[in-house]
Amino acid sequence: MAEPLWTSDEIAAATGGALAGEAFQATGVSIDTRTIEPGDLFVALAGVRDGHEFVEQALAKGAAGVLATQPVSAPAIMVEDTLKALELLGEASRDRAPAKRGAVTGSVGKTSVTQAIMAGLKLAGRAHSSIKSYNNHIGVPLTLARMPRDAERAVFEIGMNHAEEIRPLSRMVRPHAAVITTVGPVHVENFPEGEVGVARAKAEIFSGLEPGGIAILNADNHWFHVLKQEAESVGALVRTFGTGEGCDARLIDFQAAEGNAFVQARLHGKAMDFPILQTGAHWGLNSMAVLLMLEALDVDLNDSLAALGSFEPLAGRGAERAIRIAGGAFTLIDESYNANPISMRSAMATLGGRKTSGRKIVVLTDMLELGEEAPAFHKGLAEPIEAASIDLVFCAGPLMKSLWDALPSTRRASYAETAAELAPLVARAVEPGDVVMVKGSNGSKAGAVAAALAALDAVGEAG
């Protein structure tokens, strides 16, 4: 029988809690009855609704025990604060596992880069990582608490909306290596200093580095010197990626094709060419960051290149598919999960570089959390759209109206107040041979447009 992830004695020792009821063993840790698995420890967190209200559901689905602050009808470890107890459980997991740990943050690309690193870690041995975007004050300790006791390597995504959110999470993880993918005007409305405040908040990830830890930085980023100074102030060893001479991982060229791309690079001066299953132009630099992180976590270069060569785009983050319609098919590029001025410009450049027999079409919904400059950021997208020679632009949302008004009439396709109203207009307009990219913030419902376009494929099948 496999060794349990946690015994009730270990949970009590880690959290300072006390066992109520019979001793138990847990094979996992869960905070959500919708995704709980048999054998999990259910952590009854306080939230919009008190987690204790869901204990019966957790038990019905096979929970082995509960971490609770009040009496429950199940074996439980009783504590004063379940979130604090989850943090302590995560720290105990970190301390008992031999894993070499990496951490990832940045204004763009955190989740995809984290999962690409995980692909390399899995090839190298027993590995563990964040799932989805579990990168906040709950997701990070939960991911730590789920780490197998024999994990050899692990990578954690760490995010933030405000200053002083990353620091405590980095100190919880205590990474041996940490990367900042890039810094830009994301969540800038929460920073009176503007972008430099965002940069300093991202640099908090270095505060938790183990002694002698490695800080991996984007040398092409405007805030590189601010980040480098912050990293060196805590004694980190700095490694760089970018397009300039002197970078440890230097991107020489990136050539996208349909469904993949070829990267030409130099790693510590050594030339290498390799394929990846990504088409987004930003994946040139992303792949450099992944190589340096995997190197820092003692992964063989052959495993790193194999991982990059087989890592597919995540849903809503550049995934492509051919959608069959009457007369042929068009290509849907789904970038609907998130958007900001940096990723928008990269997306336009990517679409502009595509070869197609049809039109290049972009469907855009509002970028959120940009503060007072939001209308200007949206209007400013007209420039990269022009540079990319995009044929048609569809827009939805009050902020995208600023872009719509700035576009020449030859590029205007349709504008609507909401993504739901825009979706049928796009669906009626697409033609065989088109390449259609859908991009916007998750909160502005860009995914509704992508889903409507994907649904056309079922219609094509039925016909």
Salt bridges, closest charged atoms under 4 A:
GLU3 OE2 - ARG149 NH1 3.82
GLU10 OE1 - ARG96 NH1 3.79
GLU10 OE1 - ARG149 NH2 2.96
ASP32 OD2 - ARG34 NH2 2.88
ASP50 OD1 - HIS52 ND1 2.70
GLU53 OE1 - ARG49 NH2 2.83
GLU87 OE1 - LYS84 NZ 3.85
ASP95 OD1 - ARG94 NE 2.87
ASP150 OD2 - ARG126 NE 3.32
GLU152 OE2 - ARG126 NH2 3.44
GLU164 OE1 - ARG167 NE 2.83
GLU165 OE2 - HIS162 ND1 3.37
GLU193 OE1 - ARG200 NH1 2.91
GLU210 OE2 - ARG101 NH2 2.94
GLU210 OE2 - ARG174 NE 3.37
GLU232 OE2 - LYS228 NZ 2.93
ASP248 OD1 - HIS268 ND1 3.68
GLU295 OE2 - HIS268 NE2 2.89
ASP298 OD2 - LYS100 NZ 3.10
GLU320 OE2 - ARG354 NH1 2.77
GLU335 OE1 - LYS439 NZ 3.32
GLU369 OE1 - HIS187 ND1 2.29
GLU383 OE1 - ARG345 NH2 3.73
GLU386 OE1 - ARG411 NH1 2.63
ASP405 OD1 - LYS401 NZ 2.94
GLU431 OE1 - ARG359 NH2 3.73
ASP434 OD2 - ARG359 NH2 2.72
ASP457 OD2 - ARG321 NH2 3.08
ASP457 OD1 - ARG324 NE 3.02
GLU461 OE1 - ARG324 NH2 3.88
